[in-house]
Amino acid sequence: MLERTLRKDRTEVTFVLPADCPPGPVSVVGDFNGWVPGVHTLERRTDGKRAVTLTLPSERVHSFRYLAAGDYWFNDESAGDREGPNSRLHT
């Protein structure tokens, strides 16, 4: 699930996943971090879900995927848009 907060010239995007599905550490990987795993790892929130918030430029399109333990790549179905194997996020 994606949560968005619009600011003047940027968008704060929170990437949210259930507590343990998939199990183990998960990071969001995309063109905004050079596709480097582990840079933006989701952390547990008080509601039990895991999340990480990034500040991205507004009015752009970003490609991303999640990477979980065991080299398990998966998409965010709530993104609503795909390009090839990647989810796409419109800010």
HELIX and SHEET records of a PDB file:
HELIX    1   1 ASP A   31  ASN A   33  5                                   3    
HELIX    2   2 GLU A   77  ALA A   79  5                                   3    
SHEET    1   A 4 LEU A   2  LEU A   6  0                                        
SHEET    2   A 4 ARG A  10  LEU A  17 -1                                        
SHEET    3   A 4 ARG A  50  PRO A  57 -1                                        
SHEET    4   A 4 GLU A  43  ARG A  44 -1                                        
SHEET    1   B 3 VAL A  26  GLY A  30  0                                        
SHEET    2   B 3 VAL A  61  ALA A  68 -1                                        
SHEET    3   B 3 TYR A  72  PHE A  74 -1                                        
SHEET    1   C 4 VAL A  26  GLY A  30  0                                        
SHEET    2   C 4 VAL A  61  ALA A  68 -1                                        
SHEET    3   C 4 ASN A  86  HIS A  90 -1                                        
SHEET    4   C 4 ARG A  82  GLU A  83 -1                                        
END                                                                             
